[in-house]
Amino acid sequence: MDFFNLFSLFGGLALFLFGMDIMGKALEKQAGGKLQKILSKLTDNPFKGFMLGLAVTAVIQSSSATTVMVVGFVNSGIMQLHQAVGIIMGSNVGTTVTSWILSLSGIEGNSFWVKLFKPTSFSPILAFIGIVLYMFCRSEKKKGSGTILLGFAVLMTGMTAMSSAVAPLSDAPWFRDLFVQFTNPILGVLAGAVLTAVIQSSSASVGILQALSSTGVITYGSAIPIIMGQNIGTCVTALISSVGANKNARRAAMIHLYFNIIGVLVFLSIFYTANTFIHFPILEENVSTFGIAIVHTLFNVLATLVMLPFSRLLEKLAYLTIPQDDAPEQFQMLDPRLLATPAVAADRASVTTADMAELARASFLGAIALTHRWNEEGAERVRRQENETDKYEDAIGTYLVKLSTCNLTLKDSHLVNTLLHTISDFERISDHATNLLGTAREIEEKNIVFSAQAQSELIVLEDAVQEIINRTVDCFENNDLVAASRVEPLEQVIDDLVRKIKSRHIARLQTGSCTIEYGFVLDDLLTNYERVADHCSNIAVAMIQVADDSFETHEYLTSVKSGGNENFDQMFREFRGKFRFPDESL
């Protein structure tokens, strides 16, 4: 093997790893987050969890990505530790799909159908179809399919290049002697674990072993321990991901490690003990790409069959390694690990923003109640909710900025944009809640009692404000654009109510039935109510405009308010009839 073969080997390895990376990411994106979101659904059934883990890993072609997702779910509180065990086991079996795809490079024969299924025959065709879809199609879905085909073609090209580059090694005595050393189970396991830990992909390391098997030097006796080690080495990614996570997330990573270590120990112990008495002749035979796929699959399936009934014991072992203490762990709302799966991260950000919206709603409605009956306990609750809302805005805003740089689908991009445009409005609603506290305290301390007419007018306005807050939060949580379109007409009615109350107050001042001091307090109330309605309008308009792939707020509001929009006018009349003062006629 000369330098040129060495260059070809490194070049083939680069293409292989690059093709696997872009294919896996394209598959993950093309799934649109559906498979990943399935993982986040809670399940207490270990077998169901196993099937979920298997399905997701088989599609995204990476057990490391699946286990990192699981660590992120456990860390962020989406999933309990015992619910993660079956998924981790399923990911180990799902990753064997890659080895079967790569084993196609070992097909031999001269018939038409055999040649057709050789990667050297169909990879160029897939590459051509892929580049046509990628370059000439506007559809995001078709471009994604093209990327998958291109990634697969690059992967198989790299596999072929590696196999060709290492072909001269079949005549090198040192290469044969090297793999003879790996027939020692301990050395073989260490070699496989180190290789996989370095490149952080068991699928890639198995593919490299399959490429080397084309030399005809590697036997089953040396391949089996290496494959066992590769299963252990793949745990490194999850272990690294768990650094800095809470204890349950670290336990999830340890379960992945223990599953593979125990499985390897049991498998090798039984296999080599039996070999002592029976002596399997297959250990001396040269392994093929199909043989490696079979061993890889057989180990993971058998290990799962043995370990799945004892999933609770794995969980207890993880607790023994990382014991529980009395100190509460910080709940991480938005786990950075989930950014590796943008669809899940976007969904988590949306759920967290909905929690923020509920806090904003609760704080403002609580503040309205305090303007009628003050109590310090309720005021402290509003202050606490406002502080929590501020923390939500900081955490979500930082997370969304990071998420916006990820490779998002159009749907997820719209969701991220909507959240970015709405979190500040929810935060401002809670700010106005604290503003109301100052006014409510002044009403209490000065024993301010508005006239009967002013009180009846405020009740109508408060009812309208409560309705617009409830409608806004509900339409946001349900992503209901039809309900969102009803917010702006109600905001216009609230503006009219505020103007009328101010005019009526001036009239009462002129007749001496109200004082200027009361007018200052009334103006504070009206300002906060009107501003909150404005923020509700901003949220609803953002939802509508982002869904239309636009954000021309001024243009949108002008178009609906300028008249001629029968739907808007009808809703405005409906709300104006619902929220009117007792002395007003229809």
N, C-alpha and C positions, 0 to 999 in steps of 0.2 A: 504493500500500500504506500504510494508516494504522496507528495505534498498536494498534488492536484486532486487525488482522491479525498484527501483530508479536507480540502476546500469544498469539494462537492458534498461531503458529509455535513459540514457545518451549514452550507447553503441549504441543503435538503432539510436539515433540522429546523432552520429558521423558517422556511416555507411551511413546514409541517406544523410548528407551534403557532405561526401567524394564521394559517388557515383554520386551525382548530379554534383559535381565539375569536376570529371574526365570524365564523360559522355559529359558534356558541352564543355570541352576543346577538347575532341576527335572529337566531331561533328564539332567544329570550324575548327580544323586542317584538317579533312577529306574533308571539303568543299573546301579546297585548296585556300581559300581567294576569291573564285569567288563571293560568296554572299556578302562578306564584300566590295569587289570592286564595286559591283553594287551600294552600298550605296554612294560611292564616286562620282558617276556620277551625274552631276548637273541636277536637275529637278525643273521646276517652277510650276508643276502640283501637288497640295496638295494631290489629290486622288492617283496619281501614287506614290508619296512619302509614303503615308499611306500603300499601297500594298507592297512597298519595305521593309518598316520597319516591317510589319507583317510577310513577308516571311523569312527575315533574323532571326528575333527573334524566330519564330517557329522552325527553324532549329538548332540554337545554344542554344535554351532553356534559354535565359537570356535577359530580357529587360534592365537590368543594363548594360550588356556588349554592347548592341546596342546603348544606350544613351551615354555611355562613348565614343564609337566610333564617334558618331555624334559630341560630344563636341570637340574631337580631330580634326575632319575634319574642323569644323568651326574655331577652333583656328589656324590651319595650313593654312587656306585660300582655302582649297579644296572645301568647301561648304559655301554658303551664309546662313545667319540666317533664312530668310524666306523659304529656301529650306529644312530646318531641321524640321520644325513644323510638317508636315505630317508624316515624318519618326518616330518622337517621339510618335505620336498618334498611329501609326501602331504597334510600339513595345509593347504598353500596351495591345493591343488585341492579339498579337502573343504570349505573355507570358502565356495566358490562356490555351495553348495547354498542358502545363505541368500538370495543375490541372486535365485535362481530363485523361491523362495517369495515374496519381496517383489514380484517382477515381476507377480504375479497382480493387483496393484492397477491395472495398465495394461490389463487386458482390456476390450475395447469390443464393443458389440453389444447387441441388444434381445431376442434369443431367450431362452427359459427357461433353457437349459443354460448360456449365456454369463453370464446374470445370476446363476445359482446359484454359479458359480465366482468371482464378484467378492467380494473381502473384505468389502465393505459388506453382502453378503447372508449369508455363512456365519459371519462373525466373531461376530455376536450369538448365533447358535445355539451356537457353540462356547463362548462365554462362559457361556451358561445351563447347558449340560451341565457345564462346568468347575466352576461354583459349587455345583451340586447334588452333584457328586462330592466337592468339598472340604469342604462343610459338613455333609453328611448321611451320609457313609460313614466307617466306623471303620478300614477297611483302609488301612494306610500306602501301599500301592501305588496304590489308587484315589485317595487324596488327592493323591498325586504326579502322577497322570494329570490330575486336575482342575487342579492348579497349572500344568501344561504348557499346557493348553487356555486357561486364564485369561491366562497370559503371552502366548500367541500372539494372543489377542483384543485385549489391551491394545496389543501391538506394532502390529497392523494398524490399530487405532483411531488410534494416534499417527501412523502413516503417512498415513492418510486426512486427519487434521487438518492435517498439514504440507502435503500437496498442496493442500488447500483454501486454506490461509493464504497460500501463495506464488502462487496463481493470478493475483492482480492484477499480479504482477511481469512478466507476459507483455507488458504495455503500457508498462513502464518502460524508457526508453532506456538509463539508466545500468546496469541489470541486464544488458541485451543486450550493452552495451559491455564490461562486466566479463568476461563469458564469451568475448567475442571475444579478449580479452587472453590467455586460457588456451589459445587455439589455438597459442600459442608453447609448444613442448614443455617447455622449461625451467621456465617459469612454471606450467604445468599440473601438472607433476610435483611442484614445490615446494608448490603449493596442496594437492594431494591428500595429500602426505606430512605436512604440518603439521596438517591437519584430523584425519587418522587418528592421528597421534602424540598429539594433545590428548585425544581421546576413547578412545584405545587399543583400537580395534576396527575392523578393516577392514570387517567385515560391517555395522556401524552406519554408517560413513562412506559405503559404497556405497549403503545404504538412503537416506541423506540425499540423495545425488546422484540416486537414482531418484525421490525425491519432487520435487526441483527440476526434473527433466526434464518433469514434467507442465505446466510453463509453456510448453513448446514453443519455448523460447529456446535451449536447450543443443544444440549440434551434436555430431556424432561427432568433429569436429576438436578441440573443446575437452574432450570427455568422455574420449577415449582417454588423453591425458597425465595427466589427473586420476586415472583408474583406475590407471595405472602408479604414480603417486605414492602412492596408497593402499596398494599392496602393499609399498612401502618403509616407509611410516609404521607399519605394523603390527609391524615389527621392534622398535619402541621398548620394548614390554612385556617381551619376552624379554631385551633388553639391560639394562633396569632390574633385572629379576629376577636377572641374573647378577652384579650388583654384590655383592662380598663372597664370591662363590663361588670354587671352585678353578679352576685354569687350564683344565681340560677343559670345565667348565661354561661358562666365558666363551667358549671356542672354539665351543661348540655355538650360542650366541647369535650369534656372528660368522658362522657358516655360514648361519644364517637370513638375516642381513643381506646377505651376499655373494650368496646365491642370488637374492634379489630385485633387488639392484642390477645384477648382471650380466645377469639376465633382462631387466630394463627397458632397459638399454643396447643389448643385442643386438636386442630386439624393435623399439625405436624407431629404431635405426640402419637396420635392414633396411626397415622400413615407410616411413620418410620418404625414404630413398634411392630406393626404388621409386616413391614418390609424385612425386619430382622428374621422373622420366621418363614415368610413366603418368598421374599426377594422378587419384587416386581420387575420383570424384564424390560418394561417400558421406560424405566429410568435411564437405560443405556441408549435408547433410541433418540434420534434427532427430532427436536420439536418443530412443528410448523406453525404458521400464523393461526391456523384453525385450532391447533392443539393448545396454543396460548389462550385463545378465546374460551375454549372449553374449560381449561383449568381455572381461569379467572372467574368464569360464571359458576362453575361447580363449587368453588370455595365459598363465594358470597351467598349462594343459595343455601348450602348446607349450614353455614354459620348462622344464617337467619333462622332456619328451621330449628336449630338447637337453642338459639338465644332468645327468640321472640317470646316463648312462654315464660322466660325469666326476666322480662323487661323491668319489672319492679325491683329485682335484685340489682340490676345495673344502676337504677336510680339510687338505691340505698348505698351502693358502692361509691357513687359520686358524692353523696352526702357525707360519707366517711372521709373522703379525700378533702372536701371543702365543707367543713362543719358549719352548722347554723349558729349564729350568736344572737344576743338580745338587741343588738344595735339595728335600727331600721335602715333598710337600704333605700337609696334614692331612686325614685321611679323615673326612668328616662322616657319621656314622651315620644321623642323623635330620635331613633337610633341611627347614627351615621352608617352603620353596616347595611341598612336597608337601601342606601343610595346605590348599591351595586345592582339592585333590582328596582329601577325607577318607578315602575307601575305600582309596586307595593308601597314605596316611599311616598308617592303622590297620594295614594289612598289613605295612608296613615296621617299625612299632613292634613288631609281633608277632615278626617275624623277628629283630629286634635283641634282644628279650627272650629268645628261644630261644638266641641266642648267649650272653647273660648266664647263662642256666640251665646251659649246657654248662660255662662257666667255674666256676660254683659247684660243679657236680658234680665237675669235675676237681680243684678245690682241696681238697674234703673227702676224696675218695678218696685223693688224694695224701697228705693229712695222716694218714689211717688207716695207710697203708703206713709212714710215718715213725715211728709208735709201735712198730713191730717192728724197723725198721732205720733208724737216723738217718743222714742225710747232708746237709751244708750246702747243696749244690746243689738238692736237692729242696725243702728248707725255703725257699730264696730263691724258687723257682718258685711255691710256695704263696702266699708274701707278695705276689709280683707279681700273681698271679691275683686275690687278694683286693682289691688296690688297683684293678685294672681293673674288678672287679665293682662297687666303690663308684662309679666313674666312670659305669658303665652305669646304675646306679640314679639318679644325679643327672640324667643326660642324658634317660633314658626318662621319669622322673617329670615333669620340666619339659615335655617334649614332649607327654605325655599330658594334662597340665592344659590346654595350649593346644588340643589336639585335642578335648577334651571339650566345648569351647565351640562347636565347628563343627556344621554341620547333618549329623548322622549318621543312617544307617539303623538299624533296630533291631538288625540283625546286628552292625554295626560298633560300636554303642553297647555291646552285650554284650561284644564283644572288648575295648574300651577299659576297661570296668569290671573285667574279669578281669585285665587287665594291671596296672591300678592296685592291685588287691588282692594281686597275687603278687610284684611286683618286690621289695618289702621282705623277703619270706620268702626269696627267692633270695639276697639280700644277706646276710641273717642266717646262712644256711647257710655262706657263705664266711667270715663272722666266726667261726663255731664251728670252722672249719678252722684259723684262726690261734690260737684257744684251744687246740686240740689240739697245735699246735706247741710251746707252752709245756710241756705235759704230756710230749710226746715227748722234748723236750730234757732234762727232769728225769729221765725214765727212763734216758736215755743217760748223763747226768752222774753219777747216783747208782748206775748199774749195777743197776737194779731188775729183778728177775726174779720174776714171779708164780709161785705154785705151779702144778703141772701141772693141777690141777682148775680153778683160776681161769683159766688160759690157755685151756683147752678151752671154758669158759663164754663167755669174751670172743670167741672165734672164732665161736661160734654167733650172738652178738649182732651182731658186726661183719658177718657174712654177711647178717643180716636188715636192718641199716641200709643196707648197700650196695644190697640189692635195693629197698628203699623209695625210695632216691634215684634209682636207675635207672628204676623204674616211674613216679615222679613226673615226671621230666624228659621221659621218652618220651611219656607221656600228654599232657603240656603241649604238646610240639612237634607232636604229631599231633592235638591237640584231641579226644582220645579219652575221652569221658565214661564209657564202660563200664570202661575201664582205670582211670580216676580213682576209680571206686567201689570198687576193690580196695585203694586205699591206706589207707583208714581201718581196715579189719580188720587189716592188717599193722601199723599203728601201735599198735593195742591189744595185739597179740602182743609188740611191742617193749617196751611198758610193763610187761607181765607178766614178760618176761625181765629187765628192769632190777630189778624188785622182788625176783625170785628170787635174782639175783646178790648184791644187798645183804644179803638174809637169810642166804645161804650164807656171805658174808664175815663176818658177825657170829658165825656158828657156828664158823668157823675161828679167829676171834680168841679165842673162849672156850676152844678146845682148844690155843691157842698155836701153831697152824700158820701164822699170818699176823700181821703187825705193823700197828700203828696208822698208821705212816708210809706203808706200802704202801696202806693203806686210803684215805688222802687222795688219792693218785694214782689209785686205782681209782675213787673217787667222781667225780673230775674227768672221767675217761673216760666213765663212765655218764651224767653230767649232759649232756655235749655230745652223746652219741649220742641220748639221749632228746629233747633240745631239737630236734635236726635232724629227728627223726621227727615232732615236733609241727609244724614248719614245712612238712614235706611234706604232712601232713594238711591244714594251712591252705590250701595251694595247690590240692589236689584238691577240697576242699570248696568253695572259691571258684569253681572251674570249674563244678561241678555246680549250685551255687546261682544263679550269674549266668545260666547257661543256662535256669534255671527262672524267670528274671526276679525273683529274690528274693535276700536275703542274711541269712537267719535262721540263722546258723551254729549257735548254741546249740540252737535247736529241732531242726535237722537232726541234729546229733550225738546229742541226747537220744533222738530217735526211732529211730535205728539201733542205739543201744547198749542201749536199755531192754528188748530181747528181743522176740520175736515177728516179727522181720524174718529170715525164713528164709534169704534170699540172703546177708545180712550174716553170720549165724551159720555158714552153710556155709563161707564164705570164711575166717572166723576159725578154724574147726576145721582147714581145709586148711593155713593158715599155721602154726598151732600144731603140727601134725604135722610140718611141714617144718623148723621151727626149734625144736628141742628139745635139751636137754643129753644127752650120751652116756649118762648114768646114769638118764635118765628113760624110763619105759615109755610106750607109746602109750595 
